[in-house]
């Protein structure tokens, strides 16, 4: 099962476990010297002081489970180790709850004038969608680009990029709708957060090839295309929260630059 590298955050489908410190690492950082192993330092100190070589104790035998429980456990493990998939499943479940629970959407949607009294909507609006097509397009973007970014930067930083982009996009939309449009309509959707993911990935892997209307292009060009499209139609009066898209892009670009500057990502 895939695990995050403790050193760079890369999610490796076949991780290596260091016998000195016990942590999981990717192929590039599997050697103790590659991840500045503290366990190796302690091991050498213990050998030097005692003059004896110590072996790590064998792991305790695990109890075999039935095939049904193993399948369920594997499915849960996949979801827990893949935050992109977990977010996608939550969004789909939330979409059905919108039709089942009365007042569900109104409680969780983003109201630009009600952020102070309902701050949780800065996050919860991400998991609401206005219809099947809205949900389909957002989840398709998340399905294709979310795991790609998550594998490169690790699950924890992926969640940071996703939710910070979504929150900043919500604030950007609220400011635009209140002070520029002067029409603060409620907003729902994960578009701002997903555009942040897309922008962050474009910074870390600018040569990835994507298809826009069946036309192949680099992800950086695709990002420019979407940004220009939002800028062109931002005052058209349509129901798309283009200001949220653009603000999410800015957030993703900033975080992408910070992650790239740190060098703690997989640039394969």
TARABEL-V688804 format. One record per residue. RES is the residue in one small letter. SS is DSSP state (H for helix, E for strand, C for the rest). PHI is phi in whole degrees, -180 to 180 (none if undefined). D_LAST is the distance of its C-alpha to the last C-alpha in whole Angstrom. Layout:
# TARABEL-V688804
res: <RES:RES>
ss: <SS:SS>
phi: <PHI:PHI>
d_last: <D_LAST:D_LAST>
This chain:
# TARABEL-V688804
res: <x:x:x:x:x:x:x:x:x:x:x:x:x:x:x:x:x:x:x:x:x:x:x:x:x:x:x:x:x:x:x:x:x:x:x:x:x:x:x:x:x:x:x:x:x:x:x:x:x:x:x:x:x:x:x:x:x:x:x:x:x:x:x:x:x:x:x:x:x:x:x:x:x:x:x:x:x:x:x:x:x:x:x:x:x:x:x:x:x:x:x:x:x:x:x:x:x:x:x:x:x:x:x:x:x:x:x:x:x:x:x:x:x:x:x:x:x:x:x:x:x:x:x:x:x:x:x:x:x:x:x:x:x:x:x:x:x:x:x:x:x:x:x:x:x:x:x:x:x:x:x:x:x:x:x:x:x:x:x:x:x:x:x:x:x:x:x:x:x:x:x:x:x:x:x:x:x:x:x:x:x:x:x:x:x:x:x:x:x:x:x:x:x:x:x:x:x:x:x:x:x:x:x:x:x:x:x:x:x:x:x:x:x:x:x:x:x:x:x:x:x:x:x:x:x:x:x:x:x:x:x:x:x:x:x:x:x:x:x:x:x:x:x:x:x:x:x:x:x:x:x:x:x:x:x:x:x:x:x:x:x:x:x:x:x:x:x:x>
ss: <C:C:E:E:C:C:C:C:C:C:E:E:C:C:C:E:E:C:C:C:C:C:C:E:E:C:H:H:H:C:C:H:H:H:C:C:C:H:H:H:H:H:H:H:H:H:H:H:H:H:C:C:C:C:C:C:C:C:C:C:C:C:C:C:C:C:H:H:H:H:H:H:H:H:H:H:H:H:H:H:H:C:H:H:H:H:H:H:H:H:H:H:H:H:H:H:H:H:H:H:C:C:C:H:H:H:H:H:C:E:C:C:C:C:C:C:C:C:C:C:H:H:H:H:H:H:H:C:C:C:C:H:H:H:H:H:H:H:H:H:H:H:H:H:H:H:H:H:H:H:H:H:H:C:H:H:H:H:H:H:H:H:H:H:H:H:H:H:H:H:H:H:H:H:H:H:H:H:H:H:H:C:C:C:C:C:E:C:C:C:H:H:H:H:H:H:H:H:H:H:H:H:H:H:C:C:C:C:E:E:E:E:C:C:E:E:E:E:H:H:H:H:H:H:H:H:H:H:H:H:H:H:H:C:C:C:C:C:C:C:C:H:H:H:H:H:H:H:H:H:H:H:H:H:H:H:H:H:H:H:H:H:C:C:C:C:C:C>
phi: <none:-67:-140:-79:-69:-66:-93:-112:87:-67:-89:-96:-67:-131:-72:-106:-103:-72:-75:-93:-105:82:-87:-97:-139:-78:-60:-69:-120:-74:-79:-57:-69:-82:-121:50:-63:-74:-66:-67:-62:-66:-63:-64:-66:-66:-65:-65:-75:-99:76:-117:-99:-105:-100:-69:-63:-65:-71:-69:-66:-97:-79:-73:-108:-69:-57:-64:-68:-65:-64:-65:-64:-65:-64:-65:-65:-62:-65:-68:-91:-129:-68:-61:-66:-62:-64:-61:-66:-62:-64:-68:-61:-62:-62:-72:-65:-60:-94:-100:-100:-64:79:-62:-67:-65:-77:-109:-72:-84:-110:-55:-90:-118:-64:-63:-87:-135:-65:-64:-69:-61:-105:-67:-65:-62:-95:-107:-142:-79:180:-60:-68:-60:-64:-60:-67:-65:-71:-64:-62:-65:-65:-86:-106:-62:-61:-63:-71:-62:-65:-84:-116:91:-65:-66:-72:-62:-62:-63:-63:-63:-75:-65:-63:-65:-68:-65:-63:-65:-66:-62:-64:-64:-64:-65:-72:-82:-96:-105:-74:56:-142:-76:-80:-61:-133:-140:121:-98:-59:-62:-66:-70:-65:-64:-61:-61:-68:-63:-65:-64:-74:-80:-138:-68:-96:-61:-93:-127:-117:-115:53:68:-106:-74:-159:-68:-62:-65:-69:-64:-64:-61:-60:-66:-65:-65:-63:-68:-64:-68:-110:-66:-107:-78:84:-76:-88:-85:-82:-69:-65:-68:-59:-66:-67:-63:-62:-60:-62:-65:-64:-64:-67:-62:-65:-65:-66:-65:-65:-73:78:-94:-157:-92:-104:-75>
d_last: <20:17:17:16:15:18:16:13:14:11:12:12:14:16:16:18:21:22:26:27:26:25:22:19:16:12:12:11:14:16:19:21:21:17:18:22:24:27:28:28:30:33:33:33:36:38:38:39:42:43:42:41:38:37:35:33:35:34:33:36:36:35:38:37:37:38:36:37:36:33:31:32:30:27:27:28:25:23:24:24:20:19:20:20:22:24:25:25:28:30:30:31:34:35:35:38:39:40:43:44:45:47:46:42:41:43:42:39:38:38:41:41:44:44:41:43:45:42:39:37:37:34:32:34:34:30:31:34:34:37:37:35:33:32:30:29:27:26:25:23:21:20:19:17:15:16:14:11:11:13:10:8:12:14:17:19:18:17:21:21:20:21:25:25:24:27:29:29:29:32:34:33:35:38:38:38:40:43:43:42:43:46:45:43:42:40:37:35:31:27:27:26:24:22:22:21:17:17:17:15:12:13:13:10:8:11:11:10:14:16:20:23:26:25:24:20:19:16:15:17:20:20:20:23:25:25:26:29:30:30:32:34:36:36:39:40:41:39:38:35:34:32:32:30:27:28:28:25:23:24:23:20:19:21:19:16:17:18:15:13:16:16:12:12:9:6:4:0>
